[in-house]
C-alpha cells in the first residue's frame, strides 16, 4: 500500500476507535515524476515484523 493510502487507512481506524499498525512489505524511491526503484525486504524480515506486531498487540483483524 503506498504511504498516503496507508496513512489514510490508519486515520480511518482511529476515527472508528480502533488502533492500526502496519508491516512494510516494499520500499520505493520515488518523486513526483515516477518510481525510480523498488526494494522488497526478504520474506524473513516481513515475517519478523508481523511477529513483532502480533506478539505486542491483541489483533482482531488484518487488512491486506
N, C-alpha and C positions, 0 to 999 in steps of 0.2 A: 504494500500500500504506500503510495507516495506520501511524503511528510505532511502536506496540507490536509488531505483526507484523513490521515491518521490523527492529526490534531483535532480535526472536526469531530471525529468519532469519539475521542476522549472527552471533548466538551459536551457532546450529547449524553454520554454516560453520566457525567457529572450532573447535568440538568435533570436526569432521571433518578438521581440519588444513589448511583452505584459507582464503584471505583473501577477504573480501567488501567490495565498495564499492557505493555507491548513487548514483542520479541522482534529484533531486527533480523530480517532474512536477506536483505540486499542493501548495498550502499551504492550511491551514484555520485559521479562527478558531473555536474550539470550547470547550465547557465540558462538565460532566457532564450538562447538560440538552440538549445537541444542538450541531449545527453552525450557526453564525451566518453564515459567509461562506466562500467557496472562491475561491482565486486560482490560475489556471493560467498559469504563466510562458509567454512566447512560445515557439513551437517552436524558433526560432533559439537561445534560451538553453538549452533542453533538449539540443539538438544540441551546443552548446558544452560542456556538462557531460559528455556522452558522449565527445566527442573528448578532453577532458582526461583522463578515466579510461583510455580505450583507448590514448592516447599514453603514459601513465605506467606501466601495468601490463600484464603478459602475461595476457590474458584467455583462459580455457579454456572458459567457459560464461557464458551470460546468462540470468538468471531474470527473468521479467516478471510 
